[in-house]
Amino acid sequence: MKVSDAVNQALCYGKVKKVDLARHWGVSRATINMKFVRDSWFGHQLADIAQLTGGKLAFIYPDGTQIPIDPDPPEKDDPATPDAPADDSPGE
């Protein structure tokens, strides 16, 4: 199953329309449609959709351990964020 198919199912389950998702994120309906066509989703977007539809996104293991994924995107100045500029300053 493509991720976009799962997102569609979650939106249906939560009775959330794509236009409502676009409004929630402050983007156009066309932008949302392209995410579905390209099947391009970030983890924090999926977690946000899960929360918006009344669920949660998590890694779930056979022993019952659940590791939830936070819907908040990482801060841009967080060194763990891939877009963050490398720290080229000399060490002390």
C-alpha positions as CSV (number, residue, x, y, z in Angstrom):
1,M,0.0,0.0,0.0
2,K,1.3,3.4,-0.9
3,V,1.6,6.0,1.9
4,S,-0.9,8.2,0.1
5,D,-3.4,5.4,0.2
6,A,-3.0,5.1,3.9
7,V,-3.3,8.9,4.2
8,N,-6.6,8.7,2.2
9,Q,-7.9,6.0,4.5
10,A,-7.0,8.1,7.6
11,L,-8.7,11.2,6.2
12,C,-11.8,9.1,5.5
13,Y,-11.7,7.6,8.9
14,G,-11.5,11.0,10.6
15,K,-14.0,12.6,8.2
16,V,-11.4,15.2,7.1
17,K,-11.4,16.4,3.5
18,K,-8.3,17.1,1.5
19,V,-9.4,20.8,1.3
20,D,-9.6,20.8,5.1
21,L,-6.1,19.4,5.3
22,A,-4.9,22.1,2.9
23,R,-6.5,24.8,5.0
24,H,-5.0,23.3,8.2
25,W,-1.5,23.5,6.7
26,G,-2.1,26.8,4.9
27,V,-1.4,25.5,1.4
28,S,-3.4,25.2,-1.7
29,R,-5.6,22.2,-2.6
30,A,-3.2,21.7,-5.7
31,T,-0.3,21.3,-3.3
32,I,-2.1,18.6,-1.3
33,N,-3.0,16.8,-4.5
34,M,0.6,16.8,-5.7
35,K,1.7,15.2,-2.4
36,F,-0.8,12.4,-3.1
37,V,0.3,12.0,-6.7
38,R,4.0,12.1,-5.8
39,D,3.5,10.0,-2.6
40,S,5.8,12.4,-0.8
41,W,5.3,12.7,2.9
42,F,7.5,13.7,5.8
43,G,7.1,11.9,9.1
44,H,5.9,15.0,10.9
45,Q,3.2,15.5,8.3
46,L,2.0,12.0,8.7
47,A,2.0,12.4,12.5
48,D,0.0,15.7,12.1
49,I,-2.6,13.9,9.8
50,A,-2.9,11.1,12.4
51,Q,-3.5,13.7,15.1
52,L,-5.9,15.7,13.0
53,T,-7.9,12.5,12.3
54,G,-8.0,11.4,16.0
55,G,-5.1,9.0,15.8
56,K,-1.3,8.9,16.4
57,L,1.7,7.7,14.4
58,A,4.1,5.4,16.1
59,F,6.5,2.5,15.7
60,I,4.7,-0.4,17.3
61,Y,6.6,-3.6,18.2
62,P,5.3,-7.1,18.9
63,D,6.0,-6.8,22.6
64,G,3.6,-3.8,22.7
65,T,6.3,-1.1,22.9
66,Q,5.1,2.0,21.1
67,I,7.4,4.9,20.1
68,P,5.3,7.8,19.0
69,I,6.3,10.3,16.3
70,D,5.8,13.9,17.2
71,P,3.8,15.9,14.7
72,D,5.9,19.1,15.2
73,P,8.6,19.6,12.6
74,P,12.2,19.9,13.8
75,E,13.5,23.4,14.4
76,K,15.6,24.8,11.6
77,D,18.5,25.6,14.0
78,D,18.5,22.1,15.4
79,P,21.8,20.5,14.5
80,A,20.0,17.2,13.9
81,T,18.0,18.8,11.1
82,P,19.4,17.9,7.7
83,D,19.0,21.4,6.3
84,A,20.9,23.0,9.1
85,P,24.2,24.5,8.0
86,A,27.3,22.6,9.0
87,D,29.3,24.0,11.9
88,D,32.6,24.8,10.3
89,S,33.9,26.8,13.3
90,P,37.3,25.6,14.6
91,G,37.1,23.4,17.7
92,E,38.3,24.8,21.0
